[in-house]
Amino acid sequence: MSLAERARLYPAPPVQVRPVVVAGPVVGPRAAPAVAPPASSSFPAADARNYTVPPPPPVWETPRLVGPADGTVAQLAADPEAQATRVRAARLANPAFTVPQGTVIPAVLETGIDSTRPGSVRALVQRDVAGFDGSQVLIHRGSRLIGEYDAGLQQGERRALVRWTRLVRPDGVTIALDSPASDPLGRAGIEGEVDSRFLQRFGNALLQSILDVGTGLAVRRATDGVIVALPGSTQNVQRSPDNQIRPTLRVRHGTSVSVFVARDLDFSGF
């Protein structure tokens, strides 16, 4: 069979021709031109890749305080001694057997007080005093208080300052107090009766002044109306040594007083 007959009997398959696409210019977003820093900027012109973001401050770093121009607030923050002392809470070790600070113990005086001389004073507790939680009676009624007071009352004072030093319970248990005395309302000191000693302080001076005035009148009559001034007659009161006498405060026995507890009293084991 010839090639012509073979080509006629077995024709070749048609060839698919694909169109050729010619790509045009690609249109896309243009890159922004690099903007140089202005000439008036304080930063030098450099590559943008050299700029880095500073790291955040540590969590534990103390913030800086901005204060007045003199820097007072900043100096206080930098000085550790100027900062307030941290106070931590604590728990009473034995609340059932502790009389806490600030407790007021009512009592009544067994002995009187006279501020002419320093001395000691004694009192009796009027009612039972329980511990912090109120479950145990720690200071029984009838417990004895012993204290001390000073002499030398100043002008204008009407209260005796007493310091309770010791407490003795009826069962023999004793404890040091070192607490001030107060009245039933908790005011410092024990109020009493004040003797100003007015006659002792000014009696002699007033008598001397009266004598000086009488003498002056007699001299004026004898000299036919001529006034004679006696030197020092008007200063007897001020120069009298009796002015140094201090007033006296007296407190009668049976007066109601109190003990203002100045520290925790621990009765553990008793």
Secondary structure, DSSP 8 states (H G I E B T S, - for coil): --HHHHHHHS----------------------------TT-SS----GGG--------TT--------TT-HHHHHHH-GGGS---------S-GGGEE-TT-EEEEEESS-EETTS-EEEEEEE-S-EE-TTSSSEEE-TT-EEEEEE-----TT--EE-EEEEEEE-TTS-EEEEEEEEE-TT--BSEE-EEE--HHHHHHHHHHHHHHHHHHHHHHHHHTTT-----TTTTSHHHH-GGGG---EEEE-TT-EEEEE--S-EE-TT-
